[in-house]
């Protein structure tokens, strides 16, 4: 709500968060890196005494000083323990429901990072442990140290990697829930972005390969195919895209700063897609025709261990 995607209106953001709790939203996801810190603080102010009405998730391992200086990945036990304290304070809570390792630190064995998080569970500071953008092998190693509750990765009609590698299969085998960030392809799978001019000049998506002018134009033509399917169903592009993610057994966490978009997204939970329509949507966006990689905002870099 206040990082990456251009200017935001704090009053509307808080109203949207409170409206979310008033409606059907029960899971809110953030990270120390968003802002940094400003998003955690915003959520803390917005939820107030209603914090217990939601499952609250945040993430650590993007080493950040108190003044907001970001140093990069740090998955050492010392940093993870340190990072938990300001997150608790910023969120205005005494326990985090789901604490993710935002990215595995290639310099630190995953067993050490998860070991530190398991200590936080024993101390009652966090309830469950999550991982983000790790391989199936790393997932297994982490799960052997402490049960992993959730695995988070980019997943949408524009990013279907997890269906073609071992991540989703491994998560299912181990009983780990799968959470999709950017389930709307960073906004392309919606009515909100039809032209690059719809993005603010300082919007970080302008640096993502899929948003380069020629790539964006090609990808928008693919989205028009989804629009035709959505019209037939009687839903919006965003709703159909989210319903497709739901149908794959993955929990989407679409981001929005506005109440009307929140209502639109939430209504997707009531759309049931049959198998034929799901296949049709996948065919409408073949991986071979999607232009540009997903590298950029919150995307994986390097390797995990």
C-alpha positions in Angstrom: 0.0 0.0 0.0 2.9 2.4 0.4 5.9 0.9 -1.4 6.9 0.2 -5.0 3.7 1.3 -6.8 3.9 5.1 -6.9 2.1 7.6 -4.5 -0.5 6.4 -2.1 -3.2 7.9 0.1 -2.8 6.8 3.7 -6.3 7.7 4.6 -7.7 5.5 1.8 -5.3 2.8 2.6 -6.4 2.6 6.2 -10.0 2.7 5.1 -9.4 -0.2 2.8 -7.7 -2.2 5.5 -10.6 -1.6 7.9 -13.1 -2.4 5.2 -11.3 -5.6 4.5 -11.8 -6.7 8.1 -15.4 -5.6 7.9 -16.0 -7.8 4.9 -14.6 -11.3 4.1 -10.8 -10.8 4.3 -9.1 -12.6 7.2 -5.5 -12.8 6.0 -3.2 -9.8 5.8 0.4 -10.1 4.5 3.3 -7.6 4.7 7.1 -7.5 5.2 9.7 -5.4 7.0 11.1 -4.5 3.5 7.9 -2.8 2.4 8.7 0.8 2.9 10.8 -0.4 4.6 8.8 -0.6 7.8 6.1 1.8 6.7 3.7 -0.9 5.6 3.9 -2.7 8.9 3.3 0.5 10.8 0.3 1.3 8.5 -1.3 -2.1 9.3 -0.6 -1.6 13.0 -2.4 1.7 12.9 -5.3 0.4 10.8 -6.0 -2.7 12.8 -5.7 -1.4 16.3 -7.9 -3.4 18.7 -9.1 -5.5 15.7 -5.8 -7.3 15.2 -7.1 -10.6 16.5 -9.8 -10.6 13.7 -7.1 -11.5 11.1 -4.3 -13.9 10.5 -1.3 -11.6 10.2 1.8 -12.4 8.2 5.1 -10.6 7.8 8.6 -11.4 6.6 12.2 -11.0 7.5 15.7 -11.5 6.0 16.0 -8.2 4.0 18.4 -6.7 6.5 17.2 -3.2 7.3 18.5 -0.6 9.8 16.2 1.4 12.0 16.7 4.4 9.7 15.4 2.4 6.7 18.8 1.5 5.1 18.5 -1.8 3.4 21.7 -4.0 3.2 20.4 -7.1 1.5 19.7 -10.6 2.5 20.6 -11.7 6.0 19.3 -15.1 7.2 21.5 -15.4 10.2 19.9 -16.5 13.4 21.0 -13.2 15.1 19.3 -11.1 12.4 16.1 -13.1 12.3 15.8 -12.8 16.1 16.6 -9.1 15.9 14.1 -8.4 13.1 11.2 -10.0 14.8 11.2 -7.3 17.6 10.6 -4.2 15.5 8.0 -6.1 13.4 6.1 -6.9 16.5 6.3 -3.3 17.6 5.4 -1.8 14.3 2.4 -4.2 13.9 1.2 -3.4 17.4 1.0 -7.0 18.4 2.6 -9.4 20.8 2.6 -12.3 18.3 2.9 -12.8 14.6 0.7 -15.5 13.2 2.9 -16.4 10.2 6.5 -15.3 10.0 8.2 -15.8 6.6 11.8 -16.0 5.7 11.4 -13.5 2.9 14.3 -15.0 0.9 16.7 -17.7 1.8 20.2 -16.3 2.4 22.7 -18.3 0.2 25.4 -17.7 2.8 23.4 -19.3 5.6 22.2 -22.9 5.7 18.4 -23.0 5.7 18.6 -25.2 8.9 20.1 -22.3 10.8 17.6 -19.7 9.6 14.6 -22.0 10.4 16.2 -23.0 13.6 16.1 -19.4 14.8 12.5 -19.0 13.7 11.6 -22.2 15.6 13.0 -20.6 18.8 10.7 -17.6 18.2 7.8 -20.1 18.0 8.8 -21.6 21.4 9.0 -18.2 22.9 5.5 -17.4 21.7 6.5 -14.5 19.5 5.4 -16.2 16.3 2.9 -19.0 15.7 3.9 -20.4 12.4 6.9 -20.4 10.0 6.7 -19.7 6.3 9.2 -19.6 3.4 9.2 -17.6 0.2 10.7 -18.5 -3.2 12.7 -21.5 -2.2 13.3 -24.7 -4.1 11.7 -28.1 -3.2 15.0 -29.3 -1.8 15.3 -26.3 0.5 11.6 -26.7 1.5 12.3 -30.3 2.6 15.4 -29.4 4.6 13.6 -26.6 6.4 10.5 -28.8 7.1 12.8 -31.3 8.8 13.9 -28.7 11.3 10.4 -27.3 12.1 7.0 -27.8 10.4 6.6 -25.2 7.6 3.1 -23.8 7.4 3.2 -21.9 4.2 5.2 -21.5 1.0 4.9 -18.2 -0.9 5.8 -17.7 -4.5 4.7 -15.5 -7.4 1.8 -17.4 -9.1 -0.7 -16.2 -11.7 -1.8 -16.9 -15.2 1.3 -14.9 -16.1 3.7 -16.9 -13.8 2.9 -20.6 -13.6 6.4 -21.9 -12.8 5.3 -23.8 -9.7 3.0 -26.1 -11.7 6.0 -27.3 -13.8 8.6 -27.9 -11.0 8.6 -29.7 -7.7 7.6 -26.8 -5.4 3.8 -27.3 -5.5 4.1 -31.1 -5.5 6.5 -31.0 -2.5 4.3 -28.5 -0.6 1.2 -30.7 -1.1 3.2 -33.8 0.0 4.4 -32.1 3.2 1.0 -30.5 4.0 2.4 -26.9 3.4 -0.1 -24.3 2.2 0.8 -22.4 -0.9 0.3 -18.6 -1.1 0.5 -16.6 -4.3 1.9 -13.1 -4.4 1.2 -11.0 -7.5 -1.7 -13.2 -8.5 -2.9 -10.4 -10.9 0.5 -10.3 -12.7 1.4 -7.0 -10.8 -1.9 -5.5 -12.1 -1.8 -6.4 -15.7 -4.6 -8.9 -15.2 -7.0 -6.2 -14.2 -8.8 -3.2 -15.6 -6.4 -0.9 -13.7 -3.5 -0.9 -16.1 -4.3 -0.8 -19.8 -1.4 1.6 -20.8 2.0 2.2 -19.4 0.9 5.8 -18.8 -1.4 4.4 -16.1 1.7 3.9 -14.0 3.1 6.7 -12.0 6.6 7.9 -13.1 8.2 6.4 -10.0 6.3 3.1 -10.1 8.8 0.3 -9.7 7.0 -1.8 -12.3 8.6 0.4 -15.0 11.8 -1.5 -14.2 10.3 -5.0 -14.6 11.1 -6.6 -18.0 7.4 -7.5 -18.6 6.6 -3.8 -18.4 9.1 -2.7 -21.0 7.1 -0.9 -23.7 7.2 -3.7 -26.4 6.7 -6.4 -23.8 3.8 -4.7 -22.2 2.0 -4.2 -25.5 2.4 -7.9 -26.4 1.2 -9.0 -22.9 -1.8 -6.7 -23.0 -2.9 -8.4 -26.2 -2.8 -11.7 -24.4 -4.9 -10.2 -21.6 -7.5 -9.2 -24.1 -8.1 -13.0 -24.6 -8.8 -13.3 -20.9 -11.2 -10.3 -21.1 -13.3 -12.1 -23.6 -13.5 -15.2 -21.4 -14.4 -13.0 -18.4 -17.2 -11.2 -20.3 -18.7 -14.6 -21.2 -18.6 -15.6 -17.5 -20.0 -12.3 -16.4 -17.0 -11.3 -14.3 -14.0 -9.0 -14.4 -10.6 -10.0 -15.6 -9.2 -9.7 -12.1 -12.0 -11.9 -10.7 -11.4 -14.6 -13.3 -7.6 -14.5 -12.8 -8.0 -14.8 -9.0 -10.6 -17.6 -9.4 -8.1 -19.5 -11.5 -5.5 -19.3 -8.8 -8.1 -20.5 -6.2 -9.0 -23.4 -8.4 -5.3 -24.5 -8.5 -5.4 -24.9 -4.7 -3.4 -21.7 -4.0 -4.3 -18.8 -1.7 -3.9 -15.5 -3.6 -3.0 -12.3 -1.8 -3.9 -9.6 -4.3 -2.8 -6.1 -3.3 -4.9 -3.0 -3.6 -5.1 0.5 -2.1 -8.8 1.1 -2.7 -12.0 -0.2 -1.2 -13.8 -0.8 -4.5 -11.0 -2.9 -5.9 -10.9 -4.9 -2.6 -14.6 -5.7 -3.0 -14.0 -6.7 -6.7 -11.1 -9.0 -5.7 -12.9 -10.6 -2.7 -15.9 -11.5 -4.9 -13.6 -13.8 -6.9 -13.9 -16.3 -4.1 -17.5 -17.0 -5.2 -16.6 -17.8 -8.8 -16.2 -21.5 -9.5 -14.4 -22.3 -12.7 -15.0 -25.7 -14.4 -12.0 -27.7 -15.7 -12.7 -26.7 -19.3 -12.6 -23.0 -18.5 -9.4 -23.3 -16.5 -7.8 -25.0 -19.4 -9.1 -22.3 -21.7 -7.6 -19.6 -19.6 -4.2 -21.3 -19.5 -4.3 -21.7 -23.3 -5.1 -18.0 -23.6 -1.8 -17.1 -22.0 0.7 -19.6 -23.2 4.1 -19.4 -21.6 5.7 -19.3 -25.0 3.9 -16.0 -25.9 4.5 -14.1 -22.6 7.1 -11.5 -23.2 9.7 -10.6 -20.6 10.8 -12.2 -17.3 9.2 -11.6 -13.9 12.5 -10.3 -12.5 12.1 -7.1 -10.5 10.0 -6.2 -7.5 10.2 -8.9 -4.9 11.3 -11.5 -7.5 14.0 -14.1 -6.7 17.6 -13.4 -7.3 20.5 -15.8 -6.9 19.9 -19.3 -5.4 18.6 -20.6 -2.1 20.3 -23.2 0.1 
